[in-house]
Amino acid sequence: MPSEPAPISNAARHALRQELADLHTERRTVAATLQDSDSVVGDRADEADELQRANELRHLDERISEVTARLREADAAGPPSTSLVGVGSTVTVRFTDGTVETIHIGETAVARDQMLVTADSPLGRALLGRGAGDTVGYDAPEGQATAVVVSLGESPDRSG
């Protein structure tokens, strides 16, 4: 992971904000099921359930903290570069079969960002540091592949 904060795309920021909202909702639901510390827990099964919910609450709190910190770091990093591909960049690429896709380069996979390519994936590594017009080679499941960087920056239809 880089030593200084990395920017993120608008789509990744939106996905993290949605994840954070979902985590807060889930946390409230789990917290509401916990018995207050003064009440008597029934049998061992009840006690085990209570411990499991407390553990789940701790995991939710940790993830909330991680997502909040990542959003804060992204704010400090500012917008992604539009001259060279880096973490947080939105890149439009043309593949050898002629298809053109707009992808986001991220440090970790974000489930809600289906166009995300991680920086440590073969395509992500190949794109890092490249600019518009550059051709990159990378290992694909079917063998060696190439793609051309068409442009950097949010595409008009995905500025979300």
N, C-alpha and C positions, 0 to 999 in steps of 0.2 A: 504494500500500500504506500502511496507517495507520502513524503514527509510534510508537504503543504496541502491545504485543502484543494480538492479537485472539483471543478464545476460539474453540474449535471444538466441534462437536457430538460426542456419544459415538460416533456412526457414523463421522464423519470421523476421529476419533482412532483408532478400531479399524482403519480403512482405512489410515491412515498407519503404524500399528504393523505391520500385515501387509505393507505395501510395504517397510518397513525390514527385516523378517525375510527377505523374498524377495530384496532387494538384497544382504544379507549372504551368503545362499546362493549367489547368482549370482557375487558377488565371490570367494568361496572357489573356485568352479568355474573361473573365469577365471584366478585367481592360480595354481592348480595346473597350468595349461597353460603358464605362462611358464617358460622355461628359466632356470636360474640364470646370473648375469652372467659367471661364469668359463667356461661352456661355449662351444664354438665353434658359431656359427650356420652352417647349411649354405649353400645358394645364396641368391640375392636374394629368391626367393619365400618361403623360410623366414624371412628377415630381415623382409620386409614383413608376414608373418603375425605375427611376434613384435611388431613395432611396432603393429600393429592391436590385438592383445590388450592391450598396455601402454596404448594410448589408451583402450580400453574400460574397463580397470581405473581409469584416471583419471576417466572420466565416472561410473562407479559410485561412486567415492569422493566425488565432488562431490555426487551426488544423496543419498548416505547422510548427508553433512554437512548438506544442506538440510533433509532430513526430520527429522533429529535436532534441528536448531535450531528447526524449526517446532513440534515436540512440546514442546520446552523452553519456547518462548514461550507456547504454549497453557497449559502448567502455570502459568506466571507470571500469565497473564491471568485465571485462575480460570474458573468456569462461565459459560456464556452467560446474558444477561439473560432473564428470563421476563416482563418488563413491556413492553419495546419490541424490535422486530426489529432485530438487528444481525448482523454477521459472527459465525458460530458458532451462531446461533439455530436451533432446530428449530421450525418453524411448520406448523400445520395450516390449510389454506386450502380454501374452497369456491369452485369455479369456477361460471360462469353455467350450465353444463350440469348442475349438481347434483352433480358428482363432488367428493369430498373427498379431499385428499392431504396427507400429512405430508412436508414437504421440509426440507432443511438448507440454510442460507445459508452459503456458503463464499467464500473469496477466490479460490481457483483450483479448477479441476475436479479431482476425485479419481476415478479410473476405477472404483474399487470401491464408491463411494457413488452408486448409481444415482438416488437421490432428491435429489442435490445440485443447487442452483441457485446460480450464481455471483452475487456481489454486484454485478457490473457488467453482468449480463444485464438485459433490460427488466423481467422480473418481479422479479428481485432488487433492482434500484434502486427499484422501486415499493414494495416491502415494507419497505425500510430505514426505521427510525424510527417504524413504525406499531405499533399495539397491537391486542389482541383487539377485534373488532367493527368495525374500520376496513375500508372498501372501497377498493380500489386499482384504478387503470386502468393498463394497460401495452400496448405494441405486441406483438402476437403474429403469427406467420406469416400467419394468415388475416385480420389487421386488428386494430383496437382491441379489447381484451378487459378484463374486470373479474374481480376475485376478492375474497372477504371473508376477513379473518383470523379464523379460528375460535378458535385458542388458540396459545399459545407454550409451549415446553418439550417435553421428550421425551414422545412418546405412549406409553401403557402397553405396546403391543405392539412398540415399536421402541426400547427403552431400552438396547440393545446396546452 
